[in-house]
Amino acid sequence: MTKFTLADLDAIIAKRADSNDEMSYTRKLIGKGVAKCAQKLGEEAVEAAIAAVQQDRDELTGEAADVLYHLLVVLKVADVALEDVMEELARRTGQTGLEEKASRLQD
């Protein structure tokens, strides 16, 4: 199986967002604006949480994929680069979770 990354998905979303393809779900969703995209992200996150609580591995796998897709759509429509998010994660992994949380509370 070929390694598929979030960067790959991000590139696909960017390409579809800028397309003229009337059949593209991504294009249509982004065209509805950030509020609708965020709503879809929230719905998928709730579905993933429910699948986790129910300990349904297959359902959680599918819902997690939906969450990641919709998160990247929200980032795209909000003009936040995936690279910026990854840099923030890298910065945070340089300290313990409690140190990182405390630093955010001080700001």
C-alpha positions as CSV (number, residue, x, y, z in Angstrom):
1,M,0.0,0.0,0.0
2,T,1.3,3.5,-0.9
3,K,1.9,5.8,2.0
4,F,-0.8,8.5,2.0
5,T,-0.2,11.6,4.1
6,L,-2.2,14.5,5.3
7,A,-0.1,16.6,3.0
8,D,-1.4,14.5,0.1
9,L,-5.0,15.0,1.2
10,D,-4.4,18.7,1.7
11,A,-3.1,19.0,-1.9
12,I,-6.2,17.2,-3.2
13,I,-8.5,19.5,-1.3
14,A,-6.7,22.5,-2.6
15,K,-6.9,21.3,-6.2
16,R,-10.6,20.5,-5.9
17,A,-11.4,23.7,-4.1
18,D,-10.0,25.7,-7.1
19,S,-11.6,23.5,-9.7
20,N,-14.7,24.1,-11.9
21,D,-15.9,20.6,-11.3
22,E,-19.6,20.9,-10.5
23,M,-19.5,17.3,-9.1
24,S,-16.8,18.1,-6.5
25,Y,-18.2,17.8,-3.0
26,T,-15.1,19.6,-1.7
27,R,-15.7,22.6,-4.1
28,K,-19.4,22.8,-3.1
29,L,-18.7,22.6,0.6
30,I,-16.0,25.3,0.5
31,G,-18.3,27.4,-1.6
32,K,-20.8,27.4,1.4
33,G,-18.2,29.2,3.6
34,V,-16.4,28.6,6.8
35,A,-19.6,28.3,9.0
36,K,-20.9,25.3,7.0
37,C,-17.5,23.7,6.8
38,A,-17.0,24.1,10.5
39,Q,-20.5,22.6,11.2
40,K,-19.6,19.5,9.1
41,L,-16.3,19.2,11.0
42,G,-18.2,19.3,14.3
43,E,-20.8,16.7,13.1
44,E,-18.0,14.3,12.1
45,A,-16.1,14.9,15.4
46,V,-19.2,13.9,17.3
47,E,-19.7,10.8,15.2
48,A,-16.1,9.8,15.8
49,A,-16.5,10.3,19.5
50,I,-19.6,8.2,19.6
51,A,-17.9,5.4,17.6
52,A,-15.0,5.5,20.1
53,V,-17.3,5.2,23.1
54,Q,-19.1,2.3,21.4
55,Q,-15.7,0.8,20.8
56,D,-16.5,0.3,17.1
57,R,-13.1,0.2,15.5
58,D,-14.3,0.1,11.9
59,E,-16.8,2.9,12.4
60,L,-14.2,5.0,14.3
61,T,-11.7,4.5,11.5
62,G,-14.1,5.8,8.9
63,E,-15.2,8.7,11.1
64,A,-11.6,9.6,11.9
65,A,-11.0,9.8,8.2
66,D,-14.0,12.1,7.9
67,V,-12.8,14.3,10.7
68,L,-9.3,14.7,9.1
69,Y,-10.8,15.5,5.7
70,H,-13.3,18.1,7.2
71,L,-10.5,19.6,9.4
72,L,-8.4,20.2,6.3
73,V,-11.4,21.7,4.5
74,V,-11.9,24.1,7.4
75,L,-8.2,25.0,7.4
76,K,-8.4,25.7,3.6
77,V,-11.5,27.9,3.8
78,A,-10.0,29.7,6.8
79,D,-6.7,30.2,5.0
80,V,-4.7,28.4,7.6
81,A,-1.9,26.3,6.1
82,L,-1.5,22.7,7.2
83,E,2.2,23.4,7.4
84,D,1.5,26.1,10.1
85,V,-0.5,23.5,12.1
86,M,2.3,21.0,11.8
87,E,4.9,23.5,12.9
88,E,2.7,24.3,15.9
89,L,2.5,20.6,16.8
90,A,6.3,20.3,16.4
91,R,6.8,23.2,18.7
92,R,4.4,21.7,21.3
93,T,6.2,18.3,21.2
94,G,9.4,20.0,22.4
95,Q,7.9,20.2,25.9
96,T,5.6,18.1,28.1
97,G,1.9,18.5,27.6
98,L,1.5,20.1,31.0
99,E,4.3,22.6,30.3
100,E,2.7,23.5,26.9
101,K,-0.7,24.0,28.5
102,A,0.7,26.2,31.2
103,S,2.5,28.3,28.6
104,R,-0.8,28.9,26.8
105,L,-2.6,29.9,30.1
106,Q,0.1,32.5,30.8
107,D,-0.4,34.3,27.5
